[in-house]
Amino acid sequence: MEELTGDVVSLRRRMDPESHVREECRLRVPSMQQLAQIPKDINPRGYSKWPLERFVRAAYEGDVELLKKMLDREDPIDGYHHDFNEHHKPDGFNALHVAATAGQLEAVQMLLDAGADPHVKRCMPEGKDPREGETAREMADKHGWDDIVALLKAAEDKRPRGLYKEFGPNNNAKLWPIDRPEGLDPEQEKRAKAAYRKMMKGLPSKEDRLFYGDLVFGVNFGTDPRGRPIQKKKPVLNGLPAAEE
């Protein structure tokens, strides 16, 4: 990679010996150490940056500080703007399932308060009957978490059952009404997206923009930082300026 970077700069100088390529404009190839530091569990987009895998893992680990941010859908960045009941593939568990299995009582309570459905069963793999999928309460009971079992039993009694997919790759998935896709409140989403737009920087003015060539090659035949045009220098032949075409 380093040899490639050097070759590009050398080639540029051979093509145009009079050019002065600024150090900050040279092609840089990230090292393996730099690539290893890039978080693998964060979406590249700014809005709703956390993926499903990280949401489920926060519930499993009982990371209540991060989970509290994710469950706040008024937050356009750290808020998780998807279905809280979505199954993580290929295991087929959702956030409430893994929190109940791991004995994370506080995480279970937070998910229920945020609207997670205790009736959702595990998504069963191909070849298994979806009706054999267990609920979070049944999983907690299997692992001996009596306090979580009682909490989920009370939630099941209080909350009526919804509609769930009965077959296919996404079996046992919760089916939401058309006006609440993924269980999201449209008005709440409007507020979150409006808050996100306020965080975004606007495009720079013409005076603040540099010509593309200045950014890439260190030369500028377009406009200066104040937007004034820059005249291209006429080539010199045998000590005399070349005639204009």
N, C-alpha and C positions, 0 to 999 in steps of 0.2 A: 504494500500500500504506500509506504513512504517513497519507494522508488518511483511509483506512478506520479505522486505529487511533484517530485523533482523534475520528472520528464516533462510534465505539462508546463511548468515555469520555464524550463530551458527552451522548449519548443516555442513558447511565446516570445522569448527574447531573440531567438534566431529569426523568427518571422518579422519582427519589428525591433531591431536593435536600439532604436531611439526611444522606445517606450520605457517608462519607469513604473513597474508594477509594485504597488505598495504592498508591504508585508501583510496588512490586514485584508488585502483583496485576493491573496493567493488561495488556491484550492487547498482545503484542508480535509483530510480523511480521518475520521475519528478512530482512535485506537481501541483495542479490545477491552482495555480497562474502562474507557469512557462508555463504551456500549453496554458493559456490564452494570454500570451505575444507573442506566435508564430503567425506571420502574416498569415491570412487566404487567402490573395489575391495574393500570390506569389508562383509560381511554385517551386517545390523542385529542379528542374534542374537549372544549372547555365546559360546555353545558352538560350537566349530569355525568361527571367524569368517571364514576365508579362502575365497573362491569358487574355482572351477576355473580361471578366467582368470588369477587372481593366482598360483596354484600353477604353472601352465604358464609364465607370464612369468618367475617366479623361476628356473626351470630354464633358460630361454632366455638370460637375462641372466647366469647364473652367480652369482646372489646366494646364495652358500653359507651365509651367516649366517642369512638368512630361511629358506632351504630346510631347514637343519638343524632349525629350530623346527617347520616344517610336517611333517617326516618323523617327529617324535616324537609318537606317538599316545597316549602317557601324558599329554601336555599337553592339557587340555580346551579351551583357548582358541586357542593358536597352532598346535596340531596339526591336520593336515588329515585329517579323519575320513571320507574317501570313497575311491573306487578310485584308486590312483596311476596306473592305466593308462587312465583315462577319456579319451576323445577330446574335444578342444575344437572346437566347431562355430563357423563353417561350414568351416574349413580342414581339419579331420579329423585333426590331429596331437595326440599326447599329450605329457606332460612329457619322457619319454625321447627321443621323436622330435626335439623342438626342441633339447634339450640336445646331442644327437648332431650335429644339423645345424649348430649354432652353434659346435661345437668345444669345448664346456664339459666337459672331461675329468673334473674333480672332481665336477661335478654329475651326470654319468653314473654315476660310481662310487657316489655317495651314493644315487641312485635304485635301482641294482641291489642295493646292500646292504640297502635298505629293503623289497625285495621286488618291484620293478617287473619285469614280464615282458618279456624281450628279443624274444620271438617275436611280439608284438602288431604287426599291420600298420596302416598308415594307414587311417582310415575314408574310403572313396571316396564322392564325391558321386553324386547320382542320374544314371543313364545310364552310369556307369563300372562295370567289372567289379571286384568286391571283391578278386578274386584278383590284381589288378594293384597292390594296395596294397603299399608298401615297408615293410620293417622299419627299425628305428633303425640297424642295421648297414649296410644298403644305402644309407640316406641319408648316413651318415657317409662311406662309400666314395665316393659321388658327389661329395662336397665335399672329398675328399682328406685326411680326418683318420685317418691310418693307426693312430695309437695308440688312438683310440676304436674303430676297426674291430676291432683285435686284442682289446680289452677285451670288446666285445660278442660277438665270435665265441667267446671262452672262456666267456662267460655262457650263450650258446645251447647249447654243448656240455654244459655242466654241468647246465642246467635243462631238464627234459623239457617238451615242448609241452603246452599245456592245450587247453581247448575254446573255440572262438571262433565268434561269430555269422557265418553265411555270407552273409546277404542283409539287405535292408531298410535303413532310415535309419541304424541303429546297427551296420552291418556291420563285421566284424572286431573287435567289442568282446569283451573277455574275459568268459567265462561262469564265474561263481563257484559253488561248491556252496552248497546251501541253508543250511548251518550257518556259512558265512563270507560273508555278503552284502557285496559291494564289497571283498572281501578283508580285512574287519575281523575281528579276534579278539574274540569276544563277552566273554571274561573281561577282556580289556584295556579294552574299552569300558565295562564295569561300573566298573572302577577309575577311568577318566577321568571318568565321569559323577558318581561319588561325590566325586571331588576338586572337580568343578565346583560341586556342591551346597554344599560347605564354603565356597566363595568367595562364595556368594550371601548377601546380607543378609536376615535374617528380617523379617517384618512388624513394624512398630512396635507397642508396647503401646498400650492405650487411653489412657493418660496422655500419650503422646507424639503422639497424633493430634489434628489440628485438624478442626473441622467444615468441610465442603466450601465453605460460604458464606464462611468466613474466607479460604480459599485463593483464591477467585475474586473475591469482591466486597469483601473487607475487613471483613465484618460476621460476627458469630457469635451465633447464637441456639441453638446446640447445647450443646457442652461446652467448658470452658476447657482449657488445656494439661494440667491435672492430672485431667481427666475429670469435673470437677464441673459440673452443669447450670447453664446461664445462663438466667435468666428474661428473656423478651422484654419490652422496655419498652412500657408501655401508651401508646397515642396520646393526645395532648393536644388537646382541642377547646375553643376559647374560654377558654383558661386553666385548664380543669378536666379532670381525668382522665376518659376515656370510661368509661361503665359497662361492666362485664363482661357478655358474652353469656350 
